[in-house]
Amino acid sequence: MLVTLLFFLAANTFAQERIYVSEITEYKEHATRESFKEFFKKRMDNRQAYKGKSYRYDIVHEDSLFIYYGILCITEQGREYVSHLYKTNRTHVKSLFPAYQSIEGYHIRRKAETYIPEIIWIEGGASYAYANIDISLDADTIKVVYDKYEKKDFLFKKSNHHLICFDKHDLTLLRIKELDKPQSTSGKKK
């Protein structure tokens, strides 16, 4: 029992440890290995930094075998670190998503919103709206399923349902297709 407790504490201590970017090479062997799918999802969930805070999965190091990444933080002294280091196969990522270094989720969201804006202007002002975006990747295309919801009388109703396809190399728009008109599925949104 004591050995298990010590192992648990040691494992959690490493997970909470600051791994400074300048020292990443010393921790490469301890990085958690993840699949391309996990890497892609984390990078697509990235948001633009807000008020100096970032909860983004940034690439912090690459070598010939792996891409190393984690949520990049900065100390008060300006040193960059991650509290958990991940790695994924570099060759596999490059073959499936060559623009992995320059295209992140917030780039795709911003580009999608130029074609389908989030704020809907109605008579008397703007109604509150938000979008649910699902990003996936196939052979040559980044696919974005974009569901827009409007708030009216304290209920959210899906107002638009689109598929937007971008070239996976440079985010050139390939097509926009309105999917089936949504049914009247109103409900309170938490």
N, C-alpha and C positions, 0 to 999 in steps of 0.2 A: 504494500500500500504506500509506504514512504517513497519507494523508488518511483512509483507511478506519479505521485505528487511532485517529486523533484523533476521528473521528465516534463510534466505539464508546465511547471513554472519556468523551466529552461526554454521550452518551445515558445511560450508566450513572451518571455523576455526578448528572444530574438525577433519575434514578430513586431514588438514595440520599439525595437532598437532603431536608432537613426543610422541609415546607411548613406553616408555622404557621397555625392556624385563623384567627387574627386578620388574616392576610394572604392568605387564599384568593382574594379578588377579583383579586389581581395574577397569579394562576396559572391562572385559569379557562380561558384559551385553550390551555394545555398539558395539560389533563386528558385522559385516555384515554377515548374515547367507547365505551360498552358498550350492549348491547341490554337490553331489559326482562328477558329470560330470564336474562342474566348477573347483572343487579342482583338479581333475585328469588332466584337460587341463593345468592349471597353473603350476602344478608340472612337467608336461611333456615339457612345454615350457622352463623350467629352463636350463640355460647355465652354464658352469663352470665359476667361477670368473675370471675376466681378469684385470690384473694390479691393483689388490686390490679393484676393483669395482665389485659390485654384483647387478644384477637385477633379483634375484632369489626369488621365493616364498618359504621361509623356514618355517618349523614348529617351533613355538616359545614357545608353551605351549600345554599341554594336560591335560584334567581331565577325569572323568568317562563318561561324556556326549559328549564332543566336542574336536576337534583338532583345535587349533588356529594357524593361519599363516599369513604371510605378507611378503613384500619385506624388508628384513633385511638390515639395514644400521648401520654404526658405526660412532660415533662422533670423533672429533679430540682427545678427552680425552679417547677414547676406549669404550664408552658406546654403547651398542646395542639398536636399536629402530626400530619400524615400523611406517610409517606414516598413514597406514590404516590397521586395524585388521579385518581378516575374520575368520569365524568358519564354521565347517561342522560336521555332525554327526559321531562320532568316531566309534560306533558299525557298522554302515553301511559301512564305509570305510574299517574297519578291515575285514568284511565279503567278500567284493568284491576284495580288494587289500591288502593282509596281509603284503606285503613288502613295504608299503607306506613310511616307515621311511628311507629305505635304497636305494630305486630305484627311480631315477629321470630321466628326459628327457636326460640329457647329458650322463648318464650311458648307456642308450639304444642307443643313436646315436653312441657313441664310440664303443659299441659292434657290431652294424650293420655295421659300417665302417670297422671292421676287416674282414668282409665277402665280402663287396663291397666297395673298397676304393674310396675316392672322387677324387683323382688326377689320371688322365688317362695319361699314358706315351705313346707318339706316336713318330714316327721317327723324330728326330730333337729336341726332348725335350718334355716338358709337356704341354699339352693344358689346358686351364683354364676350370675347371668344378665345379659345385656345385650340391648339392642334396636338394631336397624337401622331407621332411620326415613327414608322417602323422602317429601318434601313437594312437592306440585304444586298448581297453581292452574287452575281452569276458570272459566267465566262467573260463577258465584255462590258457588263453594265452594273451600275449601282442603282438598285431599285428602291424607291421611296414610296411607301404607302402612306398617304397623308389624309388623316381624318380630321376634319375641322368641326368643332362643337361651338354652338352659340348658347349664351345664357339669356333666357327670357322668362320672366316671372319666377325666378329662383330655380328653374329647371334647365338642364343642359340637353340640347338636342343636336344630334349629328346633322350638320348642314351640307357638308361636302365630303366626297370620298374619291380620291384621285390616286392614280399610279403615275409617278414621275420617274423617268429613266434618264440617267446621266452616263456619259462615257466614264469609265473607271480610271482613265489616265489623266483627264483634265477637267472633268465636270461639265463638258459640253452637253447641252440639252439634246436628248435624242427624241423623246416624245412625252406628251402628257395625255393621259387618258382618264376621262371621268368614268369611274366604276359605277356599278348599279346605284341608283338613287337610294339613300338609306330609308329604312322604314321609320315610322314615328316611334323611336325608342327613347322616350323622355324618361328622365329619372334624376333624382337629386345626386349631385356630385359632391363627394367629400372633399 
